Amino acid sequence: MNKTDRMLAIVIELQRKGVLRAEDLADKFETSVRTIYRDVQALSEMGVPVAGAPGVGYSLMEGYFLPPVSFTTEEAVALLIGADFVQLRLDAEYGTKSRRAQEKMEAILPESVREETERIRSVIRLLNERGTNTRGQEKETFEQLRLAILRKRSVRFRYTKNVPDSDGNCHSERTVDPYGLVFSRGVWMLVAFCGLRHDIRHFRLSRMSEMTMLEDLFQVAPGFNLQEHRSLDDRNVTVRLLVEPAIVERVQESDNFYMETFEPGDEGWLATFRVRRVEDLLQWTLGWGAAVRVLEPESLRERMREEIKNMLERY
């Protein structure tokens, strides 16, 4: 970072944080304390009212602001979340640029807009580097849930699981208190307190339908923090498949949610998955035909044989 950029960044940091020591600024911008002293002196000579108090730090005189940029709350949220996506989806250089852009935006937003923007961003969380576009019914569901979260209103919806319960039913009606939305491995998930299970559960937006926002208000469970929340990983079944080289690229592009590793081997590529039950991968594995072979567990091999037998009987 050159001197001009650093001096502007110092003003932005002081506007954002209020009071900062020279040591804090030196750590932030990875330079020496003496360089910070010189930069602050240069700012003062340029007419920027930086006040310094021994043992306290630097601050901007009350009433001093950088030239304002007028954003609505919705515009600010869109830009800040867009910067979050850049940090996740592009390389490290663009990640650094997007973080700086976020800091500059936060510094120039009016306090009321900044507080509302932070409130909205606190209920949306982005994870890892995989991603697909949200579209169609899922986009409508997202909008309904976002409003319900901000208004602290319970919702009711019909939920479809990919694997039936012990009674053979894949569908259920759920009434939940929506806490937040999480984007992980290309999938939007709702984190909510489920009235049916009496616990916090995760729901895929793509499996929701017939969404209704209720009049009932709710309070988030004491101590819950979306940014720190970690779901219980109950995927205890390991599956290993051998993939023929001819379809390696197609398997990679399929971006299977359960895939842990995908590595070349002597006879082909070895794909390792973690699932809750073997049925989670049954249809996906069958779809590749003879180009994919199940190495383990034996229970999945048996289910494959049963399904192939049933198919042969139909044809």
C-alpha positions as a Markdown table, in Angstrom:
| # | Residue | x | y | z |
|---|---|---|---|---|
| 1 | Met | 0.0 | 0.0 | 0.0 |
| 2 | Asn | 1.5 | 3.4 | -1.0 |
| 3 | Lys | 1.6 | 6.4 | 1.3 |
| 4 | Thr | -1.5 | 8.1 | -0.3 |
| 5 | Asp | -3.7 | 5.0 | 0.0 |
| 6 | Arg | -2.5 | 4.4 | 3.6 |
| 7 | Met | -3.2 | 8.0 | 4.7 |
| 8 | Leu | -6.8 | 7.7 | 3.3 |
| 9 | Ala | -7.1 | 4.4 | 5.0 |
| 10 | Ile | -6.0 | 5.9 | 8.4 |
| 11 | Val | -8.7 | 8.5 | 8.1 |
| 12 | Ile | -11.3 | 5.8 | 7.4 |
| 13 | Glu | -10.1 | 3.7 | 10.3 |
| 14 | Leu | -10.4 | 6.7 | 12.7 |
| 15 | Gln | -13.8 | 7.5 | 11.4 |
| 16 | Arg | -14.9 | 3.9 | 11.8 |
| 17 | Lys | -13.3 | 3.2 | 15.2 |
| 18 | Gly | -13.2 | 6.6 | 16.9 |
| 19 | Val | -9.8 | 6.4 | 18.8 |
| 20 | Leu | -6.8 | 4.3 | 17.8 |
| 21 | Arg | -3.2 | 4.2 | 19.0 |
| 22 | Ala | -0.3 | 4.5 | 16.6 |
| 23 | Glu | 0.5 | 0.9 | 17.5 |
| 24 | Asp | -3.0 | -0.2 | 16.4 |
| 25 | Leu | -2.7 | 1.6 | 13.1 |
| 26 | Ala | 0.8 | 0.2 | 12.5 |
| 27 | Asp | -0.5 | -3.4 | 13.1 |
| 28 | Lys | -3.5 | -2.7 | 10.8 |
| 29 | Phe | -1.4 | -1.5 | 7.9 |
| 30 | Glu | 1.7 | -3.6 | 8.5 |
| 31 | Thr | 4.1 | -0.8 | 8.9 |
| 32 | Ser | 6.2 | 0.9 | 11.6 |
| 33 | Val | 4.9 | 3.2 | 14.3 |
| 34 | Arg | 7.3 | 5.9 | 13.1 |
| 35 | Thr | 5.7 | 5.7 | 9.6 |
| 36 | Ile | 2.2 | 6.2 | 11.2 |
| 37 | Tyr | 3.6 | 9.3 | 13.0 |
| 38 | Arg | 4.8 | 10.7 | 9.7 |
| 39 | Asp | 1.5 | 9.9 | 8.0 |
| 40 | Val | -0.6 | 11.6 | 10.8 |
| 41 | Gln | 1.7 | 14.7 | 10.6 |
| 42 | Ala | 1.1 | 14.8 | 6.8 |
| 43 | Leu | -2.6 | 14.6 | 7.3 |
| 44 | Ser | -2.5 | 17.5 | 9.8 |
| 45 | Glu | -0.5 | 19.6 | 7.3 |
| 46 | Met | -3.2 | 18.8 | 4.7 |
| 47 | Gly | -5.9 | 20.2 | 7.0 |
| 48 | Val | -7.3 | 16.9 | 8.3 |
| 49 | Pro | -8.1 | 17.6 | 12.0 |
| 50 | Val | -6.4 | 14.6 | 13.6 |
| 51 | Ala | -6.1 | 15.0 | 17.4 |
| 52 | Gly | -3.6 | 13.1 | 19.4 |
| 53 | Ala | -3.6 | 12.4 | 23.2 |
| 54 | Pro | -0.6 | 10.8 | 24.9 |
| 55 | Gly | -1.5 | 7.4 | 26.2 |
| 56 | Val | -4.9 | 7.4 | 24.5 |
| 57 | Gly | -4.4 | 7.6 | 20.7 |
| 58 | Tyr | -5.5 | 9.5 | 17.7 |
| 59 | Ser | -9.0 | 10.6 | 16.8 |
| 60 | Leu | -10.7 | 12.9 | 14.3 |
| 61 | Met | -12.2 | 16.1 | 15.6 |
| 62 | Glu | -15.9 | 15.9 | 16.1 |
| 63 | Gly | -17.9 | 16.9 | 13.0 |
| 64 | Tyr | -15.2 | 15.9 | 10.5 |
| 65 | Phe | -16.4 | 13.5 | 7.8 |
| 66 | Leu | -15.1 | 12.3 | 4.4 |
| 67 | Pro | -17.3 | 13.4 | 1.5 |
| 68 | Pro | -20.6 | 11.4 | 2.0 |
| 69 | Val | -22.0 | 8.9 | -0.4 |
| 70 | Ser | -25.8 | 8.4 | -0.2 |
| 71 | Phe | -26.9 | 4.8 | 0.0 |
| 72 | Thr | -30.2 | 3.4 | 1.1 |
| 73 | Thr | -30.1 | 0.5 | 3.5 |
| 74 | Glu | -31.0 | -2.0 | 0.8 |
| 75 | Glu | -28.2 | -0.6 | -1.5 |
| 76 | Ala | -25.7 | -0.8 | 1.3 |
| 77 | Val | -26.6 | -4.4 | 2.2 |
| 78 | Ala | -26.4 | -5.5 | -1.4 |
| 79 | Leu | -23.0 | -4.0 | -1.9 |
| 80 | Leu | -21.6 | -5.3 | 1.4 |
| 81 | Ile | -22.9 | -8.8 | 0.9 |
| 82 | Gly | -21.6 | -8.6 | -2.7 |
| 83 | Ala | -18.2 | -7.9 | -1.2 |
| 84 | Asp | -18.6 | -10.9 | 1.0 |
| 85 | Phe | -19.2 | -13.1 | -2.1 |
| 86 | Val | -16.1 | -11.6 | -3.7 |
| 87 | Gln | -14.0 | -12.6 | -0.7 |
| 88 | Leu | -15.3 | -16.2 | -1.0 |
| 89 | Arg | -15.4 | -16.7 | -4.7 |
| 90 | Leu | -12.3 | -14.8 | -6.1 |
| 91 | Asp | -8.6 | -14.8 | -5.4 |
| 92 | Ala | -6.8 | -13.4 | -2.4 |
| 93 | Glu | -6.0 | -10.0 | -4.1 |
| 94 | Tyr | -9.7 | -9.4 | -4.8 |
| 95 | Gly | -10.5 | -10.6 | -1.3 |
| 96 | Thr | -8.3 | -7.9 | 0.1 |
| 97 | Lys | -9.7 | -5.2 | -2.2 |
| 98 | Ser | -13.3 | -6.2 | -1.2 |
| 99 | Arg | -12.5 | -6.0 | 2.5 |
| 100 | Arg | -11.1 | -2.5 | 2.0 |
| 101 | Ala | -14.1 | -1.5 | 0.0 |
| 102 | Gln | -16.4 | -2.7 | 2.9 |
| 103 | Glu | -14.4 | -0.7 | 5.4 |
| 104 | Lys | -14.7 | 2.4 | 3.3 |
| 105 | Met | -18.4 | 2.0 | 2.8 |
| 106 | Glu | -19.0 | 1.4 | 6.5 |
| 107 | Ala | -17.1 | 4.5 | 7.4 |
| 108 | Ile | -19.2 | 6.8 | 5.2 |
| 109 | Leu | -22.6 | 5.4 | 6.0 |
| 110 | Pro | -24.8 | 7.5 | 8.2 |
| 111 | Glu | -25.1 | 5.9 | 11.7 |
| 112 | Ser | -28.8 | 5.0 | 11.2 |
| 113 | Val | -28.2 | 3.3 | 7.9 |
| 114 | Arg | -25.0 | 1.5 | 9.2 |
| 115 | Glu | -26.9 | 0.1 | 12.2 |
| 116 | Glu | -29.8 | -1.2 | 10.1 |
| 117 | Thr | -27.3 | -2.6 | 7.6 |
| 118 | Glu | -25.4 | -4.4 | 10.3 |
| 119 | Arg | -28.7 | -5.8 | 11.7 |
| 120 | Ile | -29.6 | -7.3 | 8.3 |
| 121 | Arg | -26.1 | -8.7 | 7.6 |
| 122 | Ser | -26.1 | -10.4 | 11.0 |
| 123 | Val | -28.8 | -12.8 | 9.9 |
| 124 | Ile | -27.1 | -13.8 | 6.6 |
| 125 | Arg | -24.0 | -15.9 | 6.6 |
| 126 | Leu | -21.8 | -17.1 | 3.7 |
| 127 | Leu | -19.6 | -20.2 | 4.0 |
| 128 | Asn | -16.8 | -21.7 | 1.8 |
| 129 | Glu | -16.1 | -21.3 | -1.9 |
| 130 | Arg | -18.7 | -23.3 | -3.7 |
| 131 | Gly | -21.8 | -21.6 | -5.1 |
| 132 | Thr | -24.7 | -21.7 | -7.5 |
| 133 | Asn | -27.3 | -19.2 | -8.4 |
| 134 | Thr | -30.4 | -18.9 | -6.3 |
| 135 | Arg | -33.4 | -18.9 | -8.6 |
| 136 | Gly | -37.1 | -19.6 | -9.0 |
| 137 | Gln | -39.2 | -20.8 | -6.1 |
| 138 | Glu | -36.1 | -20.9 | -3.9 |
| 139 | Lys | -35.5 | -17.2 | -4.4 |
| 140 | Glu | -39.1 | -16.4 | -3.3 |
| 141 | Thr | -38.6 | -18.6 | -0.2 |
| 142 | Phe | -35.4 | -16.8 | 0.6 |
| 143 | Glu | -37.2 | -13.4 | 0.5 |
| 144 | Gln | -40.1 | -14.6 | 2.7 |
| 145 | Leu | -37.6 | -16.0 | 5.2 |
| 146 | Arg | -35.5 | -12.9 | 5.3 |
| 147 | Leu | -38.5 | -10.8 | 6.1 |
| 148 | Ala | -39.7 | -13.3 | 8.8 |
| 149 | Ile | -36.2 | -13.3 | 10.4 |
| 150 | Leu | -36.1 | -9.5 | 10.5 |
| 151 | Arg | -39.7 | -9.2 | 11.8 |
| 152 | Lys | -39.1 | -12.1 | 14.3 |
| 153 | Arg | -42.2 | -13.9 | 13.0 |
| 154 | Ser | -42.6 | -17.7 | 12.9 |
| 155 | Val | -43.2 | -19.5 | 9.6 |
| 156 | Arg | -45.0 | -22.6 | 8.5 |
| 157 | Phe | -44.0 | -24.7 | 5.5 |
| 158 | Arg | -44.1 | -28.1 | 3.9 |
| 159 | Tyr | -40.8 | -29.9 | 3.9 |
| 160 | Thr | -39.6 | -32.7 | 1.7 |
| 161 | Lys | -36.7 | -34.9 | 2.7 |
| 162 | Asn | -34.7 | -36.9 | 0.2 |
| 163 | Val | -35.0 | -40.1 | 2.3 |
| 164 | Pro | -38.3 | -41.2 | 3.8 |
| 165 | Asp | -38.8 | -41.7 | 7.5 |
| 166 | Ser | -39.3 | -45.1 | 9.0 |
| 167 | Asp | -43.0 | -44.9 | 8.1 |
| 168 | Gly | -42.1 | -44.3 | 4.4 |
| 169 | Asn | -43.2 | -40.6 | 4.5 |
| 170 | Cys | -40.9 | -38.0 | 2.9 |
| 171 | His | -43.2 | -35.0 | 3.6 |
| 172 | Ser | -44.0 | -33.1 | 6.8 |
| 173 | Glu | -45.4 | -29.7 | 7.9 |
| 174 | Arg | -43.1 | -27.7 | 10.0 |
| 175 | Thr | -43.6 | -24.6 | 12.1 |
| 176 | Val | -40.3 | -22.9 | 13.0 |
| 177 | Asp | -38.8 | -19.8 | 14.5 |
| 178 | Pro | -36.3 | -18.7 | 11.7 |
| 179 | Tyr | -33.0 | -17.6 | 13.2 |
| 180 | Gly | -30.8 | -17.1 | 10.1 |
| 181 | Leu | -29.8 | -18.1 | 6.6 |
| 182 | Val | -26.6 | -19.8 | 5.8 |
| 183 | Phe | -25.0 | -20.4 | 2.3 |
| 184 | Ser | -22.9 | -23.5 | 2.3 |
| 185 | Arg | -21.5 | -25.7 | -0.5 |
| 186 | Gly | -23.8 | -24.0 | -3.0 |
| 187 | Val | -26.9 | -24.6 | -0.9 |
| 188 | Trp | -29.0 | -22.1 | 1.1 |
| 189 | Met | -30.0 | -23.4 | 4.5 |
| 190 | Leu | -32.4 | -22.0 | 7.1 |
| 191 | Val | -31.3 | -22.3 | 10.7 |
| 192 | Ala | -34.4 | -22.4 | 12.9 |
| 193 | Phe | -35.9 | -23.6 | 16.1 |
| 194 | Cys | -38.3 | -26.4 | 15.0 |
| 195 | Gly | -41.5 | -26.8 | 16.9 |
| 196 | Leu | -41.8 | -30.5 | 15.9 |
| 197 | Arg | -38.3 | -31.5 | 17.1 |
| 198 | His | -38.1 | -28.9 | 19.9 |
| 199 | Asp | -34.5 | -28.1 | 18.9 |
| 200 | Ile | -32.5 | -26.1 | 16.4 |
| 201 | Arg | -32.6 | -27.7 | 13.0 |
| 202 | His | -31.3 | -26.9 | 9.4 |
| 203 | Phe | -33.7 | -26.9 | 6.4 |
| 204 | Arg | -32.7 | -26.6 | 2.7 |
| 205 | Leu | -34.6 | -23.9 | 1.0 |
| 206 | Ser | -34.9 | -26.0 | -2.1 |
| 207 | Arg | -37.0 | -28.5 | -0.2 |
| 208 | Met | -39.5 | -26.0 | 1.2 |
| 209 | Ser | -42.9 | -25.2 | -0.3 |
| 210 | Glu | -46.2 | -23.6 | 0.7 |
| 211 | Met | -44.4 | -21.0 | 2.9 |
| 212 | Thr | -46.6 | -18.9 | 5.2 |
| 213 | Met | -45.5 | -16.2 | 7.6 |
| 214 | Leu | -47.4 | -16.4 | 10.8 |
| 215 | Glu | -48.6 | -13.6 | 13.2 |
| 216 | Asp | -46.8 | -15.3 | 16.1 |
| 217 | Leu | -43.7 | -13.4 | 17.3 |
| 218 | Phe | -40.6 | -15.3 | 18.7 |
| 219 | Gln | -37.5 | -14.5 | 20.6 |
| 220 | Val | -34.1 | -16.1 | 19.7 |
| 221 | Ala | -33.0 | -18.7 | 22.2 |
| 222 | Pro | -30.6 | -17.1 | 24.8 |
| 223 | Gly | -27.0 | -17.4 | 23.9 |
| 224 | Phe | -27.6 | -18.3 | 20.2 |
| 225 | Asn | -25.3 | -16.6 | 17.7 |
| 226 | Leu | -25.6 | -17.4 | 14.1 |
| 227 | Gln | -22.0 | -16.4 | 13.3 |
| 228 | Glu | -20.7 | -18.9 | 15.9 |
| 229 | His | -23.3 | -21.6 | 15.4 |
| 230 | Arg | -22.0 | -25.0 | 14.3 |
| 231 | Ser | -24.4 | -27.8 | 13.4 |
| 232 | Leu | -24.0 | -31.3 | 14.8 |
| 233 | Asp | -22.4 | -33.3 | 12.1 |
| 234 | Asp | -24.2 | -36.7 | 12.2 |
| 235 | Arg | -22.8 | -38.0 | 8.9 |
| 236 | Asn | -21.2 | -41.1 | 10.3 |
| 237 | Val | -21.2 | -43.4 | 7.2 |
| 238 | Thr | -18.2 | -43.3 | 5.0 |
| 239 | Val | -18.6 | -44.3 | 1.3 |
| 240 | Arg | -15.8 | -44.9 | -1.1 |
| 241 | Leu | -16.4 | -45.1 | -4.9 |
| 242 | Leu | -14.0 | -45.8 | -7.7 |
| 243 | Val | -14.6 | -43.5 | -10.7 |
| 244 | Glu | -13.4 | -44.3 | -14.2 |
| 245 | Pro | -11.1 | -41.5 | -15.8 |
| 246 | Ala | -13.6 | -40.9 | -18.6 |
| 247 | Ile | -16.1 | -39.2 | -16.4 |
| 248 | Val | -13.8 | -37.6 | -13.8 |
| 249 | Glu | -14.6 | -34.0 | -15.0 |
| 250 | Arg | -18.3 | -34.7 | -15.0 |
| 251 | Val | -18.2 | -36.0 | -11.5 |
| 252 | Gln | -16.2 | -33.0 | -10.3 |
| 253 | Glu | -18.7 | -30.6 | -12.0 |
| 254 | Ser | -21.6 | -32.4 | -10.2 |
| 255 | Asp | -20.3 | -30.9 | -7.0 |
| 256 | Asn | -21.9 | -33.5 | -4.8 |
| 257 | Phe | -22.8 | -32.1 | -1.3 |
| 258 | Tyr | -21.5 | -35.2 | 0.5 |
| 259 | Met | -18.1 | -35.5 | -1.2 |
| 260 | Glu | -15.1 | -35.1 | 1.1 |
| 261 | Thr | -12.2 | -35.9 | -1.2 |
| 262 | Phe | -11.6 | -36.8 | -4.9 |
| 263 | Glu | -8.1 | -38.1 | -5.7 |
| 264 | Pro | -6.4 | -40.1 | -8.5 |
| 265 | Gly | -5.5 | -43.7 | -7.9 |
| 266 | Asp | -4.0 | -46.7 | -9.8 |
| 267 | Glu | -7.3 | -47.9 | -11.2 |
| 268 | Gly | -9.2 | -44.7 | -11.4 |
| 269 | Trp | -10.2 | -41.8 | -9.1 |
| 270 | Leu | -11.2 | -42.5 | -5.6 |
| 271 | Ala | -14.1 | -40.5 | -4.3 |
| 272 | Thr | -14.8 | -40.4 | -0.5 |
| 273 | Phe | -18.2 | -39.3 | 0.9 |
| 274 | Arg | -19.7 | -38.9 | 4.4 |
| 275 | Val | -23.4 | -39.5 | 4.6 |
| 276 | Arg | -26.1 | -40.2 | 7.2 |
| 277 | Arg | -27.3 | -43.3 | 5.4 |
| 278 | Val | -26.3 | -45.1 | 2.2 |
| 279 | Glu | -29.6 | -44.1 | 0.6 |
| 280 | Asp | -28.3 | -40.5 | 0.4 |
| 281 | Leu | -26.0 | -41.6 | -2.4 |
| 282 | Leu | -27.9 | -44.4 | -4.0 |
| 283 | Gln | -29.6 | -42.6 | -6.9 |
| 284 | Trp | -26.6 | -40.4 | -7.5 |
| 285 | Thr | -24.3 | -43.5 | -7.8 |
| 286 | Leu | -26.8 | -45.4 | -10.0 |
| 287 | Gly | -26.9 | -42.4 | -12.4 |
| 288 | Trp | -23.3 | -43.0 | -13.4 |
| 289 | Gly | -23.9 | -46.6 | -14.5 |
| 290 | Ala | -20.9 | -48.9 | -14.8 |
| 291 | Ala | -18.5 | -46.0 | -14.8 |
| 292 | Val | -18.7 | -45.8 | -10.9 |
| 293 | Arg | -18.1 | -48.8 | -8.7 |
| 294 | Val | -18.9 | -48.9 | -4.9 |
| 295 | Leu | -15.9 | -50.1 | -2.9 |
| 296 | Glu | -17.5 | -49.7 | 0.5 |
| 297 | Pro | -19.6 | -50.0 | 2.6 |
| 298 | Glu | -21.1 | -53.4 | 1.7 |
| 299 | Ser | -24.6 | -52.1 | 2.7 |
| 300 | Leu | -24.5 | -49.7 | -0.3 |
| 301 | Arg | -23.3 | -52.4 | -2.6 |
| 302 | Glu | -26.2 | -54.6 | -1.5 |
| 303 | Arg | -28.7 | -51.7 | -2.1 |
| 304 | Met | -27.2 | -51.2 | -5.5 |
| 305 | Arg | -27.8 | -54.8 | -6.4 |
| 306 | Glu | -31.3 | -54.7 | -5.1 |
| 307 | Glu | -32.1 | -51.6 | -7.2 |
| 308 | Ile | -30.5 | -53.0 | -10.3 |
| 309 | Lys | -32.5 | -56.2 | -9.9 |
| 310 | Asn | -35.7 | -54.2 | -9.6 |
| 311 | Met | -34.8 | -52.2 | -12.7 |
| 312 | Leu | -34.1 | -55.4 | -14.7 |
| 313 | Glu | -37.5 | -56.8 | -13.7 |
| 314 | Arg | -39.2 | -53.7 | -15.2 |
| 315 | Tyr | -37.3 | -54.0 | -18.5 |
